[in-house]
Amino acid sequence: ISRDLMREMGVLGQIPIEGFGYLIDAEHGRFGSWISFMHYVFAEGIKSAKSSPLLPNELLEAIEVIGTHLERFSYSGPPSLCWGDISPENIILDKKDKFVGLIDFEGVLAVDKQLNHGYLRARYADSKFWLAFNSGYASATANKDFNAPDNIFSAWAC
């Protein structure tokens, strides 16, 4: 299943898209650059965090310092569709537990393709789902018949 999931994410990543961030239609992200999307998302996140009593002010101030250095997270590659809602619930299997397809794409963003793996790791680190995915990824990328782009997750040494 993990090989099928990676293959489908590779296909998603090959769909041509212009711009970055939230999709405004089937072919365009809302922002003209990765860094403009980063600045927007960071500012919105800080605003949301300040409206909630969950984080102490000292921590919020420290996080705001990171916002002054967002250029360090610049990305010069092309935008790629990233599925931000990778989860076992969104993977359809048949009666024989064979991969059939994926559902729930409203969380798709035009971003750096490496974020597919990042979202998965952030949400499921050390879970059975994560461990199976990582194990399957290592196996699939070592196999020459794997059809996803060579660098789909190359930045992640997990």
C-alpha positions, -999 to +999 in steps of 0.1 A: +000+000+000+028+024+008+043+020-027+009+028-042+005+058-020+039+071-030+032+065-066+000+084-064+017+113-046+043+113-073+015+116-099+000+145-079+034+162-079+037+160-117+005+180-124+015+214-137+006+242-114+015+280-114+020+298-081+022+287-045+000+281-016-038+277-014-053+267-048-076+293-064-085+270-092-072+237-107-040+253-121-031+282-099-018+288-064-028+321-047+008+334-042+033+343-068+063+329-048+071+304-022+084+331+002+052+353-001+032+322+008+055+315+038+052+351+050+014+350+048+010+316+065+035+326+093+017+359+099-017+341+100-003+315+124+011+341+148-022+360+147-041+328+155-017+318+183-020+353+199-058+350+200-055+318+220-042+315+256-024+282+248+011+296+243+029+319+268+040+353+255+077+345+258+072+316+234+052+337+210+080+363+210+106+336+203+085+323+175+081+357+160+119+360+157+118+330+134+094+350+112+122+376+106+143+349+090+118+332+067+141+338+037+162+310+051+133+287+041+132+299+005+125+274-022+136+280-058+120+249-074+087+247-092+055+244-073+042+209-068+008+198-055+011+185-020-017+165-003-018+179+033-043+153+045-025+121+041-041+096+065-052+060+066-088+072+065-083+088+031-068+057+014-094+034-002-087-003-003-108-031-018-121-062+000-087-078-004-069-048+011-055-038-023-050-001-030-079+015-050-075+052-046-074+083-025-101+108-013-103+142+005-082+166-015-094+199-001-061+202+018-040+202-014-015+230-017+010+242-043+043+240-025+077+222-023+070+185-030+090+175+001+062+187+023+042+155+015+066+136+036+068+164+062+031+165+067+030+127+071+058+127+096+044+156+116+010+140+119+020+103+124+056+101+137+063+067+152+028+054+144+023+021+125+012+041+095+044+062+095+067+032+101+050+013+073+052+042+049+089+048+056+097+011+053+078+009+021+095+040+008+130+027+014+121-006-003+103+011-033+130+036-040+156+009-040+135-010-066+141+001-102+105-003-112+093+024-089+078+051-112+076+082-089+101+110-095+136+102-082+136+131-058+100+129-045+113+128-009+151+131-013+154+160+012+142+138+040+166+115+057+142+100+082 
